[in-house]
Amino acid sequence: HALGRAVIPMLAANMPFAREDGLGKSAGRPGQAIAITALVLALVIALLCLTVAQALLAVVVALIGGAAVAGLAWRQIGGVTGDVFGAAEQVAEALVLLTLAARLS
């Protein structure tokens, strides 16, 4: 869950907002340092729960999922919204869980 949540500040720091009046914009734009801090904290949480290899795989999968949603949002609506943040979090978390389930089964 932490890795899925860490995708949100990464998107907010690096993507333009699609709308000037949406909830995503009202949440603010974190700096790069805060976005990276969120990712590092999520990695620490993953390392507490998983082996090093599994945690690193989970980070990569979460970032790929977030990047995929970001790319789609960029092409379709020109940026991010609050709904895009939510979708990116859910996609990243689902991919991490599916990947770990496949690796651990």
C-alpha positions in Angstrom: 0.0 0.0 0.0 2.9 2.4 0.8 4.4 1.9 -2.6 1.0 2.7 -4.3 0.7 5.9 -2.2 4.3 6.9 -3.0 3.3 7.1 -6.7 1.0 10.1 -6.0 3.6 12.7 -4.9 5.9 11.4 -7.8 3.1 12.3 -10.3 2.2 15.5 -8.6 5.8 16.7 -8.6 6.4 15.8 -12.3 3.2 16.1 -14.2 1.2 19.2 -15.2 -2.4 19.5 -13.8 -5.1 18.9 -16.4 -7.5 21.3 -14.8 -7.0 24.6 -12.9 -9.9 24.1 -10.6 -9.8 20.4 -9.7 -9.1 18.6 -6.4 -5.8 17.3 -7.6 -4.5 20.9 -8.0 -5.9 22.0 -4.7 -3.8 19.3 -3.0 -0.7 21.2 -4.1 2.5 20.4 -5.8 5.3 18.8 -3.7 8.9 19.5 -4.5 11.2 16.8 -5.9 12.8 16.2 -2.5 9.4 15.5 -0.9 8.4 13.1 -3.7 11.7 11.3 -3.4 11.3 11.1 0.4 7.9 9.5 -0.1 9.4 6.9 -2.3 12.3 6.2 0.1 9.9 5.8 3.0 7.8 3.4 1.0 10.9 1.4 0.1 11.9 1.2 3.8 8.4 -0.1 4.6 8.7 -2.6 1.8 12.1 -3.7 3.1 10.7 -4.3 6.5 8.0 -6.6 5.0 9.9 -8.3 2.1 13.3 -9.6 1.1 15.5 -7.0 -0.6 14.9 -8.6 -4.0 11.2 -8.6 -3.5 11.1 -5.0 -2.2 13.2 -3.8 -5.2 10.9 -5.6 -7.6 7.9 -4.1 -5.9 9.3 -0.6 -6.3 10.0 -1.1 -10.0 6.6 -2.6 -10.6 4.9 0.3 -8.7 6.8 2.9 -10.7 6.0 1.2 -14.0 2.3 1.2 -13.1 2.4 4.8 -12.1 4.3 5.7 -15.2 1.7 3.9 -17.4 -1.2 5.8 -15.8 0.8 9.0 -16.2 1.4 8.4 -19.8 -2.2 7.6 -20.5 -3.3 10.7 -18.6 -0.9 12.8 -20.5 -2.2 11.6 -23.9 -5.9 11.6 -23.0 -6.3 14.8 -20.9 -2.9 16.6 -20.9 -2.0 16.1 -17.2 -3.1 14.8 -13.9 -6.3 15.2 -11.8 -7.3 13.8 -8.4 -8.9 10.9 -10.2 -5.6 10.2 -12.0 -3.8 10.2 -8.7 -6.3 7.6 -7.3 -6.1 5.5 -10.4 -2.3 5.5 -10.3 -2.3 4.5 -6.7 -4.7 1.6 -7.3 -2.8 0.4 -10.4 0.6 0.5 -8.7 -0.8 -1.3 -5.6 -2.6 -4.0 -7.7 0.6 -4.6 -9.8 2.7 -5.0 -6.7 0.3 -7.4 -5.1 -0.1 -9.5 -8.3 3.7 -9.6 -8.8 4.3 -10.7 -5.3 1.6 -13.3 -5.4 3.0 -14.7 -8.6 6.5 -14.7 -7.2 5.5 -16.2 -3.8 3.2 -18.9 -5.1 
